[in-house]
Amino acid sequence: MGAKKEQGAKKEYQAVAKMDEQPPLLPMVISPARLIDEQGTSQDVTGLPEEFKGAETLAGFPPSAKFDKPGDCVFGEFIGMREGVGPNASRLYELSLPDGAGSSLTVAVWGSAALDRLFDSAYPPVQTGDRLAVIFLGEKSTKRGLNPVRLFQLKVKRPSKATKTVSAA
């Protein structure tokens, strides 16, 4: 009986070891992340002075980048960061992306423990005007069996300087 218990324990140990193994790094195809606009639709407001009829409505958050699959990416110029946003007091990173029509679109990227760590470890720190690429690498299971960690790579291109890459490990 003792031998059977050892075999069972050995199989259990091997299964745990396989859960923690990481797949080999493979070439990744980069594609733009989906943008989610959670703003409600605006309604016509009567009684506004004429000068406000064509004015832009500034409320809430810009559209958010949604990272669905490894390789999803958002890139543009770093505008800034807000802290303590929403019910989870998260960070919100704002980027200005070219819209393809000669203008730009502001997009929000919600922070996470891994992404915040990348921003915090960038040296020198990420500054307004830096060009960024935020690339979703995939998920990694946690040792405690909680929600998997979402891994990112942050590429920073500073004006007149070389590109610096920081990856979540």
Secondary structure, 3 states (H helix, E strand, C coil): CHHHHHHHHHHHHHHHHHHHCCCCCCCCCCEECEEECCCCCCCCCCCCCHHHCCCCCCCCCCCEEECCCCCEEEEEEEEEEEEEECCCCEEEEEEEEECCCCCEEEEEEECCHHHHHHHHHCCCCCCCCCEEEEEEEEEECCCCCCCCEEEEEEEEECCCCCEEEEECC
